[in-house]
């Protein structure tokens, strides 16, 4: 069974296929995590191996995915740091850390999408 890797790309900046989503250079070479829930990807171009979570706010996250998602949802709803910590049962420093990670990730995604959008969709030049 072939796994869908169309939304994934090589995470090694030195690779010629770095950042090219769905380029066909990735394969799943293993699984990891307590229950094998995460995929280990292999880039045929540069021979690098990396987690499918690398390049996401959940990379090296110690929280279970459900709890991390709850933190993200509360922050997206503009719930305060202390309230989010209380509602999700995590330390407020964890909430702040996720907030920063999410903000950096969102900025990167925004920049990527703006760079890929057609020139007329960006509005008038300034």
HELIX and SHEET records of a PDB file:
HELIX    1   1 UNK A   65  UNK A   76  1                                  12    
HELIX    2   2 UNK A   81  UNK A   88  1                                   8    
HELIX    3   3 UNK A   92  UNK A  116  1                                  25    
HELIX    4   4 UNK A  119  UNK A  122  5                                   4    
SHEET    1   A 3 UNK A  26  UNK A  32  0                                        
SHEET    2   A 3 UNK A  38  UNK A  43 -1                                        
SHEET    3   A 3 UNK A  49  UNK A  51 -1                                        
END                                                                             
